[in-house]
Amino acid sequence: MKLLRTVRLDPSDTFVFERAAEPGEWAVSGAFAFWADDPSRLSGKARNAFRSGFLGIQSLGRSTLAQIVSAGADDRTYVVETLARRLCESFGAPDMTAARASAEDEVAFVESLCSQPQGTLIAVHRTHEDGAVREQFRTLRPRDGQRPARAFSFFEVEDEETPVEDVDLIALVERTRK
């Protein structure tokens, strides 16, 4: 099975979000954290978290990117139980039974996002439309199967509604220098 872990390719998450997830935390979408908020009234770092943050379940911090990783049954159980505790402690779940059921749903959703190969990065974009939260997910894969160390080594972006775009950032910078 595969699940998601938070990734930090650069320090930007520490500036963009009120609380940044630590690299390598187990991650879920985390849209549920905004159930009581009016997204149109969010601003600043809270708005950034709503629009583009995965939730790290250990810290309840946010991450712009999550990576698909291999996980075992023990890992899945840990994610469900940790998230269930967080739902009780921080989000008002009435008891562990209800929290565990919600955590199971969140983890099942994460598993559904992990159809791409291990190592694939996923980004989320959330909007609020007609009273509902809508999430779109994009996958980013390393160029030519390499494992890059820098964010700009990624170039493939795919989702159901957005065409693949190739952007040569180095060429853009060189053009501005001329």
Order of alpha helices (4+ residues) and beta strands (2+ residues): beta-alpha-beta-alpha-beta-beta-beta-alpha-alpha-beta-beta-beta-alpha
